Amino acid sequence: MKIKTELDVHTHTIASGHAFSTLQEMAKAASDKGLKLLGITEHSSGIPGSCDPIYFRNLHVVPRQMYGIELLLGAEINILDTAGHLDMDEFYLQKLDLRIAGIHSLCYQQGTVEENTQGLEKVICNPYIHIISHPGDGTAKLQFEPLVLAAKEHHTLLEINNSSLKPCRGKLEARGNNLEILRLCKQYEVPVILGSDAHISFDIADYDLALELVAETEFPESLIMNTSVTNFKTYLNIG
């Protein structure tokens, strides 16, 4: 399955510590692939080797237009526990163009499925957060229906993460979980965002595995936010 793709907003550069392309290399690759908008969302400090907070404080020096495309610069912020605490405070959150939050095993304190779900609901309700990264990757056991309903109410996008579907990642629950998320989002007419989670320029806008699930669920293209920069920015109220 193919769709018209105007944007990829979940990517990482060498600043994240375990990625392999520079910011300019990523922007040039996105331009070469015909995108209109690229989001670069470096890992926050809870991931070993990633950015110190001062990195995000200095994002103002980077042009937001490069190689003919628009850049949104932000962070993939770590959710720390079932209370919905984040590893970035409000001072730095305010300096970001785009704010993604996600659960990563290296810095998440697990709870029961109910506790994990309630904690993620709190993050979805956080007015700073635009996108929840890879909620279906299986890192935490979750109940998806309440998350989909919360996402609808608060205009927070749930991501269908292409990287977590790759067999080499070993995330055995990712396929089934993402199918469930897509079916629920289709049922409740909730938009989703496809994310490449690219850690090298070649992977920008690679959604092949995610699109297999889109096809399998007959998910409406009108609810995929990658197809229109205007719709994406309007839905999230990004200027």
C-alpha positions, 0 to 999 in steps of 0.5 A: 500500500502507498499513500501520499506522504508530506511529513515525518515527525519522529526522527533522530540525529547523532545528537541522540547518541545512538543515531547516525546522521546529522541534522543537515543530512536528515533535512537533505534526505527528507527534501530529496524524498519530497517531504514538506515537513520534517520533525527532529525529536531527539531523545531527552536525558533519560536515555543514556548518551542522549542530549543534555537539557542545554541542547534543547535550550539552544534550538533557537539557533537552527533555521526552521527552513532548510533545503526547501522543507520546514523543520519542527525541532523537539524531543521524544520525552521519556515517561518515567512512571505510572504517575505520568511523570516526564524527564523534562520540566516545563522550562524546556518543554516550552522551548520545543516546536514538537513534543513527543512522549513515550515509554522506554524500558531503560527509564520506565518504572513498570506497574500493572496494566491498569496502572500503566494505562492510567499513567499514559492517559495522564500524559495524553491529557498533558497539554504540552504533549502532541504525540505518544510514540510507539504505544503499541510496541509492548514495552508496557502492558496497556489497555488501548481503548481508554488511550484511544478515547483520551487521544480523541478528547485531547487531540493527542496523536497515537503513533503507529511506529514503523521501526518497532515492527521490524523483526530485528527489533524483537518486539513480538507484541508490536504487530498485534497491538498496533492492529488493535490500536488501528481498529479502535481508532477506525471505530472511534474515528481518531486520527493517527500518525505514522512514525519512521523513528528514523535513526539514520537518514535512509529510513526517513518516511519509511512506513512500509510495515506500518502501511501493511497494517493500515491495509489489513485494517482498511484504515481510512487514509483521511485519518492518517496525519502524514498525508497533509501538513495543513491537517497535521498542524491544524489538528495539533494547533501548531502554528 
